[in-house]
Structures are given as C-alpha cells and as structure tokens.
Amino acid sequence: MTHIAVERNRRKQMNEYLAALRSLMPPSYAQRGHRLTVLHLNMSSAGHMVLYSLSLKVEDDCQLTSVDEIATAAHQIVEKIQEEQELTVAA
C-alpha cells in the first residue's frame, strides 16, 4: 500500500470512530460536531457511559440487541439522571 492509501484509510477509520462516539452524545452536543468537542465530552463522560451501558446489558430481561438501541437507552438513563440532579439542585 502506498503512503497516500494508508493515510486515506487512517482518516476513514478515524471518521468512523468519531461517528461512533458522536452517536453516544446527547443530540444537542452532537450537532456541534467539532472533533475536539466530541472527544472531550466522550472522554469526560466515558466512565459513566460504560457503567450505564453495562448495567443495561447485564439485566436478565434486556431486549437490546444493537449498539444503537443500547446508546438510545443509555441516553434516556443519562437524561433521567440529569433531570434528577437538576431537581435536587433546585430544591
């Protein structure tokens, strides 16, 4: 493979990884789409997202079978947690 082809493949793979990370972000942040924003937000919340995703997958009656379904469920959990935190702070 030539250097140009290797670099093209590397950029393609990076874009695929960024798209996967972007899919884990709340829609309001994902629309911004700047690569550093995507990386920063995912790195700062990766630990929490892993725990939420794992807890979703571990449940016995879990019917989630795809990454998209798990990401959607994780977003719902995160939104609920954020709403609860906002209510706690407001009280």
TIMI-2910 file (N, C-alpha, C, CB; in pm, 1 decimal, decimal comma, always signed):
<rs>
+----------+----------+----------+----------+----------+----------+----------+----------+----------+----------+----------+----------+------+
!      n_x !      n_y !      n_z !     ca_x !     ca_y !     ca_z !      c_x !      c_y !      c_z !     cb_x !     cb_y !     cb_z ! resn !
+----------+----------+----------+----------+----------+----------+----------+----------+----------+----------+----------+----------+------+
!    +82,9 !   -118,2 !     +0,0 !     +0,0 !     +0,0 !     +0,0 !    +87,4 !   +124,6 !     +0,0 !    -94,4 !     -0,2 !   +120,4 !  Met !
!    +45,4 !   +223,2 !    -73,9 !   +120,9 !   +347,6 !    -76,1 !    +89,0 !   +429,7 !    +48,5 !    +89,9 !   +428,3 !   -204,0 !  Thr !
!   +174,0 !   +525,9 !    +73,6 !   +153,7 !   +614,0 !   +188,3 !    +19,5 !   +686,6 !   +178,2 !   +268,3 !   +715,6 !   +198,7 !  His !
!    -16,3 !   +729,3 !    +60,0 !   -143,3 !   +800,3 !    +39,4 !   -260,9 !   +710,4 !    +75,2 !   -155,9 !   +848,6 !   -107,0 !  Ile !
!   -256,5 !   +585,7 !    +33,0 !   -365,3 !   +491,9 !    +62,4 !   -373,8 !   +463,3 !   +212,2 !   -345,5 !   +360,6 !    -15,3 !  Ala !
!   -258,8 !   +448,8 !   +275,9 !   -256,0 !   +423,7 !   +420,0 !   -317,7 !   +541,7 !   +495,0 !   -111,0 !   +398,7 !   +468,5 !  Val !
!   -279,9 !   +662,8 !   +457,4 !   -335,5 !   +782,4 !   +521,5 !   -485,0 !   +795,2 !   +496,4 !   -263,9 !   +907,5 !   +471,5 !  Glu !
!   -529,2 !   +764,4 !   +376,7 !   -672,0 !   +769,5 !   +343,6 !   -749,6 !   +671,8 !   +432,2 !   -695,0 !   +736,6 !   +193,4 !  Arg !
!   -696,7 !   +551,4 !   +447,6 !   -761,6 !   +451,3 !   +533,5 !   -762,5 !   +494,5 !   +680,1 !   -690,9 !   +316,2 !   +519,8 !  Asn !
!   -652,4 !   +556,7 !   +722,8 !   -644,7 !   +604,5 !   +861,3 !   -749,6 !   +712,4 !   +886,7 !   -503,7 !   +659,1 !   +892,2 !  Arg !
!   -762,8 !   +807,8 !   +794,5 !   -863,3 !   +914,1 !   +809,3 !  -1004,5 !   +857,0 !   +807,7 !   -847,9 !  +1018,5 !   +697,7 !  Arg !
!  -1027,3 !   +760,3 !   +720,6 !  -1159,5 !   +697,3 !   +713,2 !  -1192,9 !   +628,4 !   +845,5 !  -1165,1 !   +595,3 !   +596,7 !  Lys !
!  -1095,7 !   +555,7 !   +900,4 !  -1117,2 !   +486,2 !  +1027,0 !  -1140,1 !   +585,7 !  +1140,8 !   -997,6 !   +395,5 !  +1059,0 !  Gln !
!  -1063,7 !   +694,7 !  +1144,0 !  -1082,8 !   +797,6 !  +1246,5 !  -1222,6 !   +857,5 !  +1237,5 !   -976,8 !   +908,2 !  +1232,5 !  Met !
!  -1268,4 !   +885,3 !  +1116,0 !  -1402,7 !   +940,8 !  +1097,7 !  -1510,2 !   +842,6 !  +1143,3 !  -1425,1 !   +978,2 !   +951,3 !  Asn !
!  -1489,0 !   +714,1 !  +1119,1 !  -1584,0 !   +612,8 !  +1166,0 !  -1587,2 !   +607,7 !  +1318,9 !  -1547,3 !   +474,2 !  +1109,0 !  Glu !
!  -1469,7 !   +615,5 !  +1381,6 !  -1463,5 !   +615,9 !  +1527,6 !  -1531,5 !   +740,3 !  +1584,7 !  -1317,6 !   +608,9 !  +1574,9 !  Tyr !
!  -1506,4 !   +856,0 !  +1522,2 !  -1569,8 !   +979,0 !  +1568,8 !  -1721,2 !   +972,5 !  +1552,2 !  -1513,8 !  +1099,6 !  +1493,3 !  Leu !
!  -1767,4 !   +912,5 !  +1444,4 !  -1912,1 !   +897,9 !  +1423,4 !  -1972,2 !   +809,1 !  +1532,3 !  -1941,5 !   +838,4 !  +1282,8 !  Ala !
!  -1900,1 !   +704,2 !  +1570,2 !  -1948,9 !   +616,4 !  +1676,8 !  -1954,2 !   +691,1 !  +1809,7 !  -1859,4 !   +491,6 !  +1689,4 !  Ala !
!  -1851,3 !   +770,1 !  +1839,3 !  -1851,8 !   +849,6 !  +1961,9 !  -1962,3 !   +954,4 !  +1958,4 !  -1715,9 !   +917,1 !  +1982,5 !  Leu !
!  -1980,4 !  +1017,6 !  +1842,8 !  -2084,5 !  +1120,0 !  +1828,0 !  -2222,9 !  +1060,0 !  +1854,5 !  -2079,5 !  +1182,6 !  +1686,3 !  Arg !
!  -2241,7 !   +934,8 !  +1816,7 !  -2372,4 !   +871,1 !  +1837,9 !  -2402,3 !   +850,1 !  +1986,5 !  -2377,9 !   +736,9 !  +1764,6 !  Ser !
!  -2299,2 !   +852,1 !  +2071,0 !  -2318,0 !   +836,0 !  +2214,7 !  -2349,9 !   +967,3 !  +2284,7 !  -2194,8 !   +775,0 !  +2275,8 !  Leu !
!  -2335,0 !  +1078,4 !  +2213,6 !  -2355,2 !  +1209,9 !  +2273,1 !  -2501,1 !  +1251,7 !  +2266,5 !  -2268,2 !  +1313,4 !  +2203,5 !  Met !
!  -2543,7 !  +1336,0 !  +2360,6 !  -2678,7 !  +1391,4 !  +2350,7 !  -2691,9 !  +1470,6 !  +2220,7 !  -2710,8 !  +1481,7 !  +2473,4 !  Pro !
!  -2809,2 !  +1470,3 !  +2159,2 !  -2827,8 !  +1538,8 !  +2030,5 !  -2785,3 !  +1685,7 !  +2031,6 !  -2971,9 !  +1530,1 !  +1989,5 !  Pro !
!  -2805,4 !  +1755,8 !  +2141,5 !  -2769,8 !  +1898,1 !  +2146,2 !  -2619,2 !  +1919,3 !  +2131,1 !  -2817,9 !  +1960,3 !  +2277,5 !  Ser !
!  -2538,3 !  +1826,6 !  +2179,8 !  -2394,0 !  +1836,9 !  +2163,9 !  -2347,2 !  +1778,9 !  +2031,5 !  -2323,9 !  +1766,9 !  +2278,1 !  Tyr !
!  -2410,3 !  +1673,4 !  +1986,8 !  -2367,6 !  +1605,2 !  +1864,5 !  -2383,1 !  +1694,6 !  +1743,0 !  -2447,1 !  +1476,9 !  +1844,7 !  Ala !
!  -2477,6 !  +1788,4 !  +1745,6 !  -2498,2 !  +1876,6 !  +1631,4 !  -2379,1 !  +1967,8 !  +1609,4 !  -2623,7 !  +1959,3 !  +1650,5 !  Gln !
!  -2309,3 !  +2002,5 !  +1715,6 !  -2192,2 !  +2089,6 !  +1701,8 !  -2085,5 !  +2021,3 !  +1617,8 !  -2135,3 !  +2127,3 !  +1840,4 !  Arg !
!  -2062,6 !  +1893,9 !  +1646,3 !  -1981,3 !  +1809,1 !  +1561,7 !  -1832,7 !  +1836,5 !  +1554,8 !  -2032,2 !  +1816,1 !  +1431,1 !  Gly !
!  -1780,7 !  +1934,8 !  +1625,8 !  -1637,7 !  +1960,4 !  +1621,9 !  -1565,0 !  +1841,4 !  +1682,8 !  -1602,2 !  +2091,7 !  +1696,9 !  His !
!  -1459,8 !  +1795,9 !  +1619,1 !  -1390,8 !  +1674,4 !  +1663,4 !  -1341,8 !  +1682,9 !  +1807,3 !  -1273,9 !  +1645,9 !  +1572,7 !  Arg !
!  -1284,6 !  +1797,4 !  +1844,0 !  -1234,6 !  +1810,4 !  +1980,8 !  -1348,3 !  +1809,1 !  +2082,0 !  -1153,5 !  +1938,4 !  +1995,6 !  Leu !
!  -1461,9 !  +1867,5 !  +2046,1 !  -1578,1 !  +1864,4 !  +2134,8 !  -1624,8 !  +1721,3 !  +2154,5 !  -1692,6 !  +1950,8 !  +2078,5 !  Thr !
!  -1631,9 !  +1646,9 !  +2045,9 !  -1674,2 !  +1507,0 !  +2052,7 !  -1579,7 !  +1428,1 !  +2142,5 !  -1679,2 !  +1444,2 !  +1911,4 !  Val !
!  -1450,4 !  +1443,9 !  +2121,9 !  -1352,6 !  +1370,0 !  +2201,8 !  -1356,2 !  +1412,0 !  +2348,2 !  -1212,6 !  +1390,3 !  +2145,7 !  Leu !
!  -1361,8 !  +1542,8 !  +2374,0 !  -1361,9 !  +1591,4 !  +2512,4 !  -1484,4 !  +1542,1 !  +2588,5 !  -1357,0 !  +1744,5 !  +2515,2 !  His !
!  -1601,7 !  +1559,1 !  +2530,7 !  -1723,5 !  +1518,8 !  +2600,4 !  -1729,2 !  +1368,7 !  +2622,8 !  -1845,3 !  +1563,5 !  +2522,7 !  Leu !
!  -1680,0 !  +1292,8 !  +2527,1 !  -1681,4 !  +1147,8 !  +2544,9 !  -1576,2 !  +1102,6 !  +2645,4 !  -1658,8 !  +1078,2 !  +2411,5 !  Asn !
!  -1461,1 !  +1166,5 !  +2646,0 !  -1357,7 !  +1127,7 !  +2742,0 !  -1398,4 !  +1166,2 !  +2883,8 !  -1223,3 !  +1193,2 !  +2705,9 !  Met !
!  -1464,0 !  +1281,6 !  +2898,5 !  -1501,7 !  +1325,0 !  +3032,9 !  -1620,8 !  +1247,0 !  +3087,7 !  -1533,6 !  +1473,0 !  +3032,3 !  Ser !
!  -1697,7 !  +1183,4 !  +3000,5 !  -1814,5 !  +1108,2 !  +3047,7 !  -1807,1 !   +959,4 !  +3014,1 !  -1940,6 !  +1166,7 !  +2988,1 !  Ser !
!  -1692,8 !   +914,2 !  +2966,9 !  -1680,5 !   +774,8 !  +2922,5 !  -1704,8 !   +676,0 !  +3035,5 !  -1543,2 !   +750,9 !  +2863,1 !  Ala !
!  -1651,2 !   +704,2 !  +3152,0 !  -1668,6 !   +611,7 !  +3264,1 !  -1814,0 !   +591,8 !  +3300,3 !  -1593,4 !   +661,3 !  +3384,6 !  Gly !
!  -1888,9 !   +702,1 !  +3304,7 !  -2030,9 !   +692,6 !  +3337,3 !  -2107,2 !   +617,8 !  +3229,0 !  -2090,5 !   +831,9 !  +3356,6 !  His !
!  -2075,8 !   +646,0 !  +3102,6 !  -2146,5 !   +580,3 !  +2992,6 !  -2118,7 !   +430,2 !  +2992,3 !  -2105,5 !   +642,1 !  +2857,8 !  Met !
!  -1996,7 !   +391,8 !  +3024,1 !  -1964,2 !   +249,3 !  +3029,2 !  -2047,2 !   +181,4 !  +3137,2 !  -1813,3 !   +228,0 !  +3055,5 !  Val !
!  -2056,9 !   +244,7 !  +3252,8 !  -2136,1 !   +185,7 !  +3360,9 !  -2282,7 !   +174,8 !  +3322,9 !  -2121,7 !   +268,0 !  +3488,2 !  Leu !
!  -2338,3 !   +279,6 !  +3259,8 !  -2478,4 !   +275,7 !  +3219,4 !  -2500,4 !   +166,9 !  +3114,6 !  -2522,8 !   +412,6 !  +3164,7 !  Tyr !
!  -2410,3 !   +159,2 !  +3017,1 !  -2424,5 !    +58,1 !  +2912,0 !  -2413,6 !    -81,8 !  +2969,8 !  -2318,6 !    +78,3 !  +2803,2 !  Ser !
!  -2318,2 !   -101,3 !  +3060,7 !  -2302,7 !   -232,9 !  +3121,7 !  -2425,3 !   -270,1 !  +3202,8 !  -2178,7 !   -236,6 !  +3210,0 !  Leu !
!  -2480,1 !   -175,2 !  +3276,9 !  -2597,5 !   -208,4 !  +3357,0 !  -2715,4 !   -241,9 !  +3267,3 !  -2633,3 !    -92,8 !  +3450,7 !  Ser !
!  -2723,3 !   -180,6 !  +3150,2 !  -2830,1 !   -214,0 !  +3056,2 !  -2812,4 !   -355,0 !  +3001,4 !  -2833,6 !   -113,0 !  +2941,1 !  Leu !
!  -2690,3 !   -391,0 !  +2968,5 !  -2663,4 !   -520,1 !  +2906,7 !  -2674,3 !   -634,3 !  +3007,4 !  -2525,3 !   -519,8 !  +2843,4 !  Lys !
!  -2647,4 !   -607,2 !  +3134,1 !  -2644,0 !   -711,6 !  +3235,5 !  -2784,1 !   -757,3 !  +3275,9 !  -2568,7 !   -662,7 !  +3357,3 !  Val !
!  -2882,1 !   -671,5 !  +3261,3 !  -3016,9 !   -708,1 !  +3302,5 !  -3061,8 !   -836,4 !  +3233,6 !  -3114,7 !   -594,6 !  +3272,1 !  Glu !
!  -3126,2 !   -924,2 !  +3309,4 !  -3168,9 !  -1053,3 !  +3256,1 !  -3269,5 !  -1041,0 !  +3142,9 !  -3227,7 !  -1136,4 !  +3365,7 !  Asp !
!  -3362,8 !   -949,6 !  +3157,2 !  -3468,1 !   -938,7 !  +3056,2 !  -3437,9 !   -832,2 !  +2951,0 !  -3600,1 !   -907,8 !  +3122,8 !  Asp !
!  -3313,5 !   -797,1 !  +2937,3 !  -3274,2 !   -693,2 !  +2842,0 !  -3300,0 !   -740,2 !  +2698,8 !  -3125,0 !   -655,8 !  +2860,5 !  Cys !
!  -3373,6 !   -659,9 !  +2623,7 !  -3406,7 !   -693,2 !  +2485,1 !  -3323,9 !   -612,3 !  +2385,5 !  -3555,0 !   -669,7 !  +2459,7 !  Gln !
!  -3225,6 !   -538,1 !  +2433,6 !  -3143,4 !   -455,6 !  +2346,1 !  -3043,2 !   -543,5 !  +2272,4 !  -3070,5 !   -345,3 !  +2426,5 !  Leu !
!  -3039,6 !   -529,1 !  +2141,2 !  -2953,2 !   -616,7 !  +2062,5 !  -2852,6 !   -541,7 !  +1976,5 !  -3036,8 !   -704,1 !  +1975,2 !  Thr !
!  -2868,0 !   -410,4 !  +1962,0 !  -2774,9 !   -336,7 !  +1876,6 !  -2711,5 !   -221,7 !  +1954,1 !  -2846,8 !   -283,3 !  +1751,0 !  Ser !
!  -2603,0 !   -171,0 !  +1900,8 !  -2534,3 !    -57,6 !  +1962,1 !  -2627,5 !    +63,1 !  +1967,9 !  -2405,7 !    -22,9 !  +1883,8 !  Val !
!  -2704,2 !    +85,2 !  +1862,1 !  -2796,2 !   +199,2 !  +1858,9 !  -2901,6 !   +189,2 !  +1968,5 !  -2864,2 !   +208,5 !  +1722,4 !  Asp !
!  -2955,4 !    +70,1 !  +1990,3 !  -3055,5 !    +51,5 !  +2095,3 !  -2994,4 !    +76,5 !  +2233,5 !  -3115,1 !    -90,6 !  +2088,1 !  Glu !
!  -2873,9 !    +27,7 !  +2253,8 !  -2806,2 !    +48,6 !  +2381,8 !  -2775,3 !   +196,5 !  +2401,4 !  -2676,4 !    -34,9 !  +2389,3 !  Ile !
!  -2728,1 !   +263,9 !  +2295,4 !  -2697,7 !   +407,2 !  +2304,3 !  -2823,2 !   +487,4 !  +2336,3 !  -2635,2 !   +457,3 !  +2173,1 !  Ala !
!  -2934,7 !   +454,0 !  +2272,4 !  -3061,0 !   +523,8 !  +2298,9 !  -3103,7 !   +504,4 !  +2443,5 !  -3171,5 !   +474,2 !  +2204,0 !  Thr !
!  -3095,8 !   +382,3 !  +2491,3 !  -3132,7 !   +354,1 !  +2630,2 !  -3038,9 !   +426,2 !  +2726,9 !  -3130,1 !   +202,5 !  +2656,8 !  Ala !
!  -2910,2 !   +429,0 !  +2695,0 !  -2814,1 !   +499,2 !  +2780,8 !  -2844,0 !   +648,4 !  +2783,9 !  -2670,1 !   +475,1 !  +2731,9 !  Ala !
!  -2880,3 !   +705,8 !  +2668,1 !  -2917,5 !   +847,9 !  +2663,8 !  -3038,2 !   +874,6 !  +2752,6 !  -2947,6 !   +891,8 !  +2519,2 !  His !
!  -3134,8 !   +785,3 !  +2749,0 !  -3254,0 !   +802,4 !  +2832,0 !  -3217,6 !   +798,2 !  +2980,2 !  -3358,1 !   +693,9 !  +2799,7 !  Gln !
!  -3128,6 !   +708,2 !  +3016,4 !  -3085,2 !   +698,7 !  +3155,8 !  -3010,7 !   +825,4 !  +3196,7 !  -2995,7 !   +574,5 !  +3176,8 !  Ile !
!  -2919,9 !   +871,5 !  +3110,5 !  -2843,2 !   +992,1 !  +3140,9 !  -2936,3 !  +1112,0 !  +3155,0 !  -2737,9 !  +1018,6 !  +3031,3 !  Val !
!  -3033,1 !  +1125,3 !  +3064,9 !  -3128,7 !  +1235,8 !  +3073,5 !  -3206,3 !  +1231,0 !  +3204,4 !  -3225,6 !  +1232,1 !  +2955,0 !  Glu !
!  -3248,5 !  +1112,1 !  +3243,8 !  -3323,6 !  +1097,2 !  +3369,1 !  -3235,6 !  +1135,9 !  +3488,1 !  -3375,2 !   +951,5 !  +3385,3 !  Lys !
!  -3109,7 !  +1093,2 !  +3487,0 !  -3017,1 !  +1126,8 !  +3595,1 !  -2994,6 !  +1277,5 !  +3599,8 !  -2882,8 !  +1052,9 !  +3577,1 !  Ile !
!  -2976,2 !  +1340,5 !  +3482,3 !  -2955,9 !  +1484,9 !  +3477,6 !  -3078,9 !  +1559,7 !  +3528,3 !  -2922,6 !  +1529,1 !  +3335,0 !  Gln !
!  -3197,7 !  +1513,4 !  +3491,4 !  -3320,9 !  +1575,8 !  +3540,1 !  -3330,6 !  +1564,6 !  +3692,0 !  -3444,0 !  +1510,9 !  +3474,2 !  Glu !
!  -3296,1 !  +1447,8 !  +3745,4 !  -3299,8 !  +1428,3 !  +3890,2 !  -3198,5 !  +1518,0 !  +3960,1 !  -3273,1 !  +1281,6 !  +3925,0 !  Glu !
!  -3079,8 !  +1534,6 !  +3899,4 !  -2978,5 !  +1622,2 !  +3957,5 !  -3025,9 !  +1766,8 !  +3957,0 !  -2846,2 !  +1609,5 !  +3881,2 !  Gln !
!  -3090,3 !  +1809,0 !  +3847,7 !  -3141,4 !  +1945,6 !  +3839,2 !  -3248,9 !  +1969,6 !  +3944,5 !  -3197,3 !  +1973,5 !  +3699,2 !  Glu !
!  -3335,6 !  +1871,1 !  +3965,7 !  -3439,2 !  +1884,4 !  +4068,0 !  -3378,1 !  +1891,8 !  +4207,5 !  -3537,4 !  +1767,4 !  +4059,9 !  Leu !
!  -3273,4 !  +1814,3 !  +4230,1 !  -3205,6 !  +1814,1 !  +4359,4 !  -3138,7 !  +1948,3 !  +4385,1 !  -3102,1 !  +1701,0 !  +4365,9 !  Thr !
!  -3073,9 !  +2003,3 !  +4283,6 !  -3005,7 !  +2132,0 !  +4297,1 !  -3107,2 !  +2244,1 !  +4318,3 !  -2919,1 !  +2160,9 !  +4172,7 !  Val !
!  -3220,4 !  +2237,2 !  +4248,0 !  -3323,3 !  +2340,8 !  +4258,5 !  -3393,2 !  +2338,6 !  +4394,1 !  -3425,8 !  +2323,7 !  +4147,7 !  Ala !
!  -3394,7 !  +2224,0 !  +4459,5 !  -3467,8 !  +2211,0 !  +4587,4 !  -3393,4 !  +2266,9 !  +4704,0 !  -3499,1 !  +2068,4 !  +4615,1 !  Ala !
+----------+----------+----------+----------+----------+----------+----------+----------+----------+----------+----------+----------+------+
</rs>
